[in-house]
Amino acid sequence: MTKEQIFAKLSQIIQVNFAVPSEHITLTASFRANLGMDSLDLVDLIYFIHQTFDMEEPVQAYHELETLTMLVDFIHEKLNT
């Protein structure tokens, strides 16, 4: 799966489940500052990522990821290793 495909799926997840307008969802968007997500939202996002991408990474693996670019790169790496 390409990074563009991963971003498209993440964008859809964020729009549908967290009611974030599409114009706010960019690769440089910060989860907290730009998307207005709190820690509970991020836990929910991880759940949706696990379901969508068939991943089972521990929650702690996501702690350093602050932007969509970082998350896309993380998912891309895990799916392609």
C-alpha positions as CSV (number, residue, x, y, z in Angstrom):
1,M,0.0,0.0,0.0
2,T,1.4,3.4,-0.9
3,K,1.7,6.4,1.5
4,E,-1.0,8.2,-0.6
5,Q,-3.4,5.3,-0.1
6,I,-2.7,5.2,3.7
7,F,-3.2,9.0,4.0
8,A,-6.5,8.7,2.1
9,K,-7.8,6.0,4.5
10,L,-6.6,7.9,7.5
11,S,-8.3,11.0,6.2
12,Q,-11.6,9.2,5.8
13,I,-11.3,7.7,9.3
14,I,-10.7,11.1,10.8
15,Q,-13.5,12.8,8.9
16,V,-16.1,10.1,9.6
17,N,-15.3,9.2,13.2
18,F,-14.0,12.5,14.6
19,A,-16.0,15.0,12.6
20,V,-12.9,16.9,11.4
21,P,-13.4,18.9,8.2
22,S,-11.4,17.6,5.2
23,E,-9.6,21.0,4.8
24,H,-8.0,20.5,8.2
25,I,-6.6,17.1,7.4
26,T,-3.2,17.6,5.8
27,L,0.0,15.7,6.1
28,T,1.5,18.4,8.3
29,A,-1.5,18.4,10.7
30,S,-0.9,17.8,14.3
31,F,-3.4,15.6,16.0
32,R,-3.8,17.9,19.0
33,A,-3.2,21.4,17.6
34,N,-4.7,21.2,14.2
35,L,-7.2,18.3,14.4
36,G,-8.4,19.0,18.0
37,M,-8.0,15.4,19.1
38,D,-7.5,14.6,22.8
39,S,-5.9,11.5,24.3
40,L,-9.1,9.5,24.2
41,D,-9.6,10.3,20.5
42,L,-6.1,9.1,19.8
43,V,-6.8,5.8,21.5
44,D,-9.9,5.5,19.4
45,L,-7.9,6.4,16.3
46,I,-5.4,3.6,17.1
47,Y,-8.3,1.2,17.3
48,F,-9.6,2.3,13.8
49,I,-6.0,1.9,12.4
50,H,-5.8,-1.6,13.8
51,Q,-9.1,-2.5,12.2
52,T,-8.5,-0.7,8.8
53,F,-4.9,-1.8,8.3
54,D,-5.1,-5.2,10.1
55,M,-2.3,-4.1,12.5
56,E,-1.7,-5.0,16.1
57,E,1.0,-2.6,17.3
58,P,1.0,-1.8,21.0
59,V,-0.4,1.6,21.9
60,Q,3.0,2.7,23.2
61,A,4.4,2.5,19.7
62,Y,2.2,5.5,18.7
63,H,3.3,7.8,21.5
64,E,5.9,9.7,19.6
65,L,3.7,10.3,16.5
66,E,2.5,13.8,16.5
67,T,1.5,14.5,12.9
68,L,-0.2,12.7,10.1
69,T,3.1,12.5,8.2
70,M,4.6,10.6,11.1
71,L,1.6,8.3,11.3
72,V,1.6,7.6,7.6
73,D,5.3,6.8,7.6
74,F,4.8,4.5,10.7
75,I,2.0,2.6,9.1
76,H,3.8,2.3,5.7
77,E,6.8,0.9,7.4
78,K,4.8,-1.7,9.4
79,L,2.8,-2.8,6.4
80,N,5.9,-3.2,4.2
81,T,8.2,-5.0,6.6
